[in-house]
Amino acid sequence: MTLAISASNGELLCAFTDPAPVWAKANWPSEIKPQQVGESLKGRVALAPGNQGKLRSTPSEVLGALWKFTAAADPRTAGQVILRPRFARFPKEVDVDGNDRTRPPMNVWVAEVLGTVAMQRNTHGLELIYTTHIAVLRDGDLQYLLGTMLP
């Protein structure tokens, strides 16, 4: 795993695996415009650079937890896995009884698993292949908080 470190403050910007020589390809029709990573999480979480001094998980621990959650994160077969520490703020959530279920602001890891078959789905007679899995894991216990699949 390679680490990108800020030259100005020594903080971790991201960690990533070596890119695989062959990546899975999505088969989406050209008229479908997939969302970009930032757009796919919009409204579900607001992300800012991570609070580095207070990170409790290492990139290796994050990759291991992600790999346990989804086989698509296997660094031996994924096109590439990118991990970014971020500070997350979540929108207000209220359950059906009116109780506030809003998550507090926290450090998280945003993981992008690229170039592997993350999911296949038959939609209206089309077999669509998703080749990107975006996951947000809480720093520390590495609980999977939310995620999305993209072509």
C-alpha positions as CSV (number, residue, x, y, z in Angstrom):
1,M,0.0,0.0,0.0
2,T,1.3,3.5,-0.9
3,L,0.7,6.5,1.4
4,A,0.3,10.0,0.1
5,I,1.5,12.4,2.8
6,S,1.1,16.2,2.8
7,A,4.4,18.0,2.5
8,S,3.2,21.0,4.4
9,N,1.9,19.2,7.6
10,G,2.9,15.6,7.4
11,E,-0.8,14.4,7.5
12,L,-2.1,11.4,5.5
13,L,-3.9,12.5,2.4
14,C,-4.8,9.0,1.1
15,A,-3.6,5.5,0.9
16,F,-3.9,3.3,-2.2
17,T,-3.1,-0.2,-3.5
18,D,-1.1,-0.7,-6.6
19,P,-3.4,-0.6,-9.7
20,A,-4.1,-4.0,-11.2
21,P,-3.1,-4.5,-14.9
22,V,-6.7,-5.4,-15.8
23,W,-9.8,-3.7,-14.5
24,A,-13.4,-4.9,-14.8
25,K,-15.5,-2.7,-17.1
26,A,-19.0,-1.5,-16.5
27,N,-21.5,-2.2,-19.3
28,W,-23.9,0.6,-18.8
29,P,-25.7,2.1,-21.8
30,S,-24.1,5.4,-22.9
31,E,-27.3,7.4,-22.2
32,I,-27.0,6.6,-18.5
33,K,-24.8,9.2,-16.8
34,P,-23.3,7.7,-13.7
35,Q,-22.7,9.9,-10.6
36,Q,-19.3,10.9,-9.6
37,V,-18.1,9.8,-6.2
38,G,-18.8,13.1,-4.4
39,E,-22.2,13.4,-6.0
40,S,-23.1,9.8,-5.0
41,L,-22.7,10.7,-1.3
42,K,-24.3,14.2,-1.5
43,G,-27.0,14.7,1.0
44,R,-26.0,11.6,2.9
45,V,-22.8,13.0,4.5
46,A,-20.7,16.2,4.2
47,L,-17.0,15.4,4.1
48,A,-14.0,17.5,4.9
49,P,-10.3,16.6,5.3
50,G,-9.8,14.2,8.3
51,N,-8.7,15.2,11.7
52,Q,-5.4,13.5,11.4
53,G,-4.1,13.9,15.0
54,K,-7.1,11.9,16.2
55,L,-7.3,9.0,13.8
56,R,-7.5,5.7,15.6
57,S,-7.3,3.3,12.6
58,T,-4.4,2.6,10.2
59,P,-4.9,2.2,6.5
60,S,-4.1,-1.5,6.8
61,E,-6.8,-1.9,9.4
62,V,-9.3,-0.1,7.2
63,L,-8.4,-2.3,4.2
64,G,-8.8,-5.4,6.3
65,A,-12.2,-4.3,7.7
66,L,-13.4,-3.4,4.2
67,W,-12.2,-6.7,2.8
68,K,-14.2,-8.6,5.5
69,F,-17.3,-6.6,4.5
70,T,-17.0,-7.1,0.8
71,A,-14.9,-9.5,-1.2
72,A,-14.7,-6.8,-3.9
73,A,-12.1,-5.0,-1.8
74,D,-9.6,-7.9,-2.1
75,P,-6.4,-6.0,-3.0
76,R,-5.2,-9.0,-5.1
77,T,-8.1,-8.8,-7.5
78,A,-9.5,-5.2,-7.3
79,G,-8.4,-2.7,-9.9
80,Q,-7.4,-0.4,-7.1
81,V,-8.5,0.5,-3.6
82,I,-8.2,4.1,-2.4
83,L,-8.6,5.1,1.3
84,R,-9.1,8.7,2.4
85,P,-9.4,9.9,6.0
86,R,-12.2,12.4,6.3
87,F,-14.2,14.3,8.9
88,A,-18.0,13.7,8.4
89,R,-21.0,15.6,9.3
90,F,-24.4,13.9,8.8
91,P,-27.7,15.4,8.0
92,K,-30.5,15.4,10.6
93,E,-32.4,12.1,10.8
94,V,-35.6,11.5,12.7
95,D,-37.2,8.1,13.1
96,V,-40.9,7.4,12.7
97,D,-41.5,8.1,16.4
98,G,-39.9,11.6,16.1
99,N,-36.7,10.6,17.9
100,D,-33.5,12.4,16.7
101,R,-31.2,9.7,15.2
102,T,-28.6,12.1,13.7
103,R,-25.1,10.8,13.9
104,P,-22.6,13.1,15.6
105,P,-19.7,14.5,13.6
106,M,-16.8,12.0,13.4
107,N,-13.7,10.9,11.7
108,V,-14.4,8.4,8.9
109,W,-12.6,6.6,6.2
110,V,-13.9,6.9,2.6
111,A,-13.0,3.8,0.6
112,E,-13.2,3.6,-3.1
113,V,-12.9,0.0,-4.6
114,L,-12.4,0.5,-8.3
115,G,-12.2,-1.8,-11.3
116,T,-13.8,-4.9,-9.9
117,V,-17.2,-6.4,-10.2
118,A,-18.8,-5.0,-7.0
119,M,-22.4,-6.0,-8.0
120,Q,-24.4,-7.2,-11.0
121,R,-28.1,-6.3,-11.3
122,N,-30.8,-7.1,-13.8
123,T,-32.8,-3.9,-14.4
124,H,-35.5,-3.8,-17.1
125,G,-33.9,-6.6,-19.0
126,L,-30.4,-5.1,-18.8
127,E,-27.6,-6.9,-16.9
128,L,-25.8,-3.9,-15.4
129,I,-22.3,-4.3,-13.9
130,Y,-21.2,-2.0,-11.1
131,T,-17.4,-1.7,-11.0
132,T,-17.0,0.8,-8.2
133,H,-18.0,0.5,-4.5
134,I,-17.8,3.5,-2.3
135,A,-17.9,2.9,1.5
136,V,-17.8,5.1,4.5
137,L,-16.4,3.5,7.6
138,R,-16.3,5.0,11.1
139,D,-12.7,5.5,12.4
140,G,-11.9,3.3,15.4
141,D,-14.3,0.5,15.3
142,L,-14.5,0.6,11.4
143,Q,-18.2,0.1,11.4
144,Y,-19.7,0.4,7.8
145,L,-21.9,3.5,8.0
146,L,-23.0,3.9,4.4
147,G,-22.0,3.2,0.8
148,T,-23.0,3.1,-2.8
149,M,-22.3,1.3,-6.0
150,L,-21.4,3.0,-9.3
151,P,-20.7,1.7,-12.8
